[in-house]
Amino acid sequence: MSLRSPLLYAAFFVALSSTTALAWAAKDTQKPAAGAHKPAAAKKPAKKAAAAPAGAPKKLAKKTSAKTPPKPIVGPFYATRLEAMALADDIATRRNLDRTWVREAIGQANFLPQVQRLMTPAPTGAAKNWAAYRARFVEPRRIAAGVDFWQANKAALDKAERDFGVPAQVIVGIIGVETLYGAHTGDFRTMDALTTLAFDYPPDHPRLAERSAYFKGELEQFLSQCNRTNVDPLAPRGSYAGAYGLPQFMPSSQVRYAIDFDGDGRIDLLNSPADAIGSVANYFKGYGWEPGLPTHYPVAFDTTRLDKDALMAPDILPTFTVASFTAKGAVLQGPALEHQGPLALIELQNGADAPSYVAGTQNFYAITRYNQSSYYAMAVIELGETVRAALLAETLGR
Ligand SMILES: [Ca+2]
């Protein structure tokens, strides 16, 4: 979850060329999201070659060419890094863990140059394209898998809707976009991914210090949780960002929001769809989901009084009342006029064509706490809606 990180998503958006300017602009001015995940469905390596990590052997850089996939450094790489062992000692003290156990866990982690490369920001400048982004997620294979997932897990989805007020279609949209309903949960050893990002985050990144600190925190949460649940830290596998299971929760989100929703007494986000479903709903509840509130409304513009700069200024953060929104030239109709909470003008660029716009509510914003991108949120919403319609059509067709 993600990650409050624009960067996390950077690699994700490479194919679309830095899709999320909107969201990215917002990020720096908003409080950090817990960050649930990084979509595992799109692991396009950034085109930019990775620079050698600070402290890595120089010959390493040569291995990171596009033609020959770099091999992980296996062995006591982090065991010899003073910084890594110092953090191990800090974690052991703070969490009251066995110092040797923490040192050995971090010391056995492999440096994964491809993880570092995947985290390198995408080049900026190319036009963002909502239609292209949408087509990657709202597509026949994912819709069919979504219908199957909904049918197989209807009881848990209904219960999540009752308990948390989060519609089934939103949960189905999230798990579909994140992992194609479990088909792509990631095969990176979580310990390797988190350790690499904690100590060897792309060195030329503009927010290197902040991102490194974030992953050090996630590493600490991960180790603490492994110790508490008696899991070998070298066993779990997930995304290159350290996200895990059907909903791609980061360790901190697992600690905060993951729940046992099938009642077997343990939390298993990888093998229990019910646990994943309940945990996603609980995550959204934690980020202010308002039961019954739509995610967005259609919006048009009255060009005679349009002040788009003012409407776009808060980015995805819902800020405007219906009255102030309308006064600035954003035209609403029907139920939107009765909306009580704040609204945001959401812009989705369409390459060379005119952008699409919607009026986003607090619930649209809640979805962006999972991944700070309006493109991501809209893909989740539209995949969920499409799966719901396909399921209904199938039911009626019987
Ligand atoms: Ca369970």
Residues whose N, C-alpha, C, O or C-beta is under 5 A from the ligand:
A	BS01	CA	D260 F261 D262 G263 D264 G265 R266 I267 D268 S272 D275
